[in-house]
């Protein structure tokens, strides 16, 4: 391993990026997951999905295996052994029910794709499996870490006003459901149209999820929506 795990962490920076994690994963599921590789893989997949642009968000098996952070986190960071360990950790997560997967035709063979095991993600993966794949599905790129930007609470206070407990709960739900780029763009649209209310922003996000961001029907123009 290249990083010395015995060295203390320097601490989180003031504006560290937050990654929404489903509450059961830090509660009842945490008590049941006894495989460290499975836990690391599950958390890293959630982080990688949160960095994806568009909807639906998914990851290919090879994309996950190409992630250097996850590979280094495996018990053996030899490239081949790490890939095998990641694949096994993903199988454990799917069997446990934290992650969902489906198969998409990638030309010579089916390619596994993964998402969170939520009703909406399962439905999205099923739709993807029944559609022609993007031409460049195999030309995957490891997920890039986005630039730091204000979180959803800061954007609300900067553009709308003071937070209330009810609004804070609604913002947390939205942060867990939508990509941060969508949220930032929805705030920008509200400001541009002088519609500075969370009701308006929430309606914009719901419309984008239902219809796609300017691409017409749900599921159309897969390459544009997924970013592949």
HUBELGI-V637884 format. One record per helix or strand. SS is the DSSP state (alpha for helix, beta for strand). FROM is the first residue (numbers start at 0). LEN is the number of residues. Records with the same first field share a line. If there is no record, write none. Layout:
SS = FROM-LEN + FROM-LEN
//
This chain:
alpha = 22-4 + 27-5 + 35-15 + 60-5 + 67-6 + 78-18 + 118-11 + 151-8 + 164-13 + 179-13 + 197-14 + 221-5
beta = 58-2 + 98-7 + 109-7
//
